[in-house]
Amino acid sequence: MTNIFKHIRTYIFRGLLAIIPLLLTTIAITLLYKLIDKKVMSFIEQYIEIRHIPGMGILLVLICLYLIGLVFSNVIGKQIFVFIGQVTERIPFIKFIYQMGKELSESFSLASDKQAFQKVLLVKNLTHDGWMIGFLTGTVKDNATGEELLRVLISATHNPLFGYIVLVKPEQTRDPGWSVEETVKAMVSVGIIFPAEIKQ
C-alpha cells in the first residue's frame, strides 16, 4: 500500500512539473491578450471600424515600437530626446519620473548588450565564510594604490538586472567557469536550476 501511494505521489509531482511551463505560457498569452490586444483594438475602434482578429493589437504595438525605434535611432531622433530632456529638467516632478524611466531604459539597454556582463565571478563574502555570485562589468584603477580593481555586479537572486556594485581585488574572486546564461537561469529559478560544479 505504501508503494502504491509513493508511486501515485511521484507521478502527480512529475505531472505538475510537466504542466507548469504550459500553465505559465497560457497565463502570459492571456495577459497579453487582455492587457494589450483588447485595449489597443478598443482604442482603434473608437476612430476606425476594423475587424478584430486576435493578436492584431499586439502586432500593431510591435510595429509601432519598431517604427519608434527607427526614428529615435537616427540623428533627428536623438536631438528630439535631448530637447525632451532639457524640457523635463525645468519641471521638478516630471524631471524625477523622466530620469527614473531613462535610467531603467539604459539598464535594459546595457543588459541586452552581449559585452555588458563580461564573465561570471565568485566574490569572497567578507561578512561570513562563503562566496557571492556576481557579473564582471569592467575594471577601475585606484590611483592611490595603483591597483586595478574589478567592478562586479552582485545581482538580486530574483532579478539579475538589479543589485549592487562592488569593487574588489582580483585575488578576492574566483572564476567558476559558468556562462552568463546558465548563471542567470540559476538566479531566476532561485537556485533550482544550478550548475553542477565549479569548473575552475
Secondary structure, 3 states (H helix, E strand, C coil): CHHHHHHHHHHHHHHHHHHHHHHHHHHHHHHHHHHHHHHHHHHHHCCCCCCCCCCHHHHHHHHHHHHHHHHHHCHHHHHHHHHHHHHHCCCHHHHHHHHHHHHHHHHHHHHHCCCCCCEEEEEECCCCCCEEEEEEEEEEEECCCCEEEEEEEEECCCCCCCEEEEEECHHHEECCCCCHHHHHHHHHCCCCCCCCCCCC
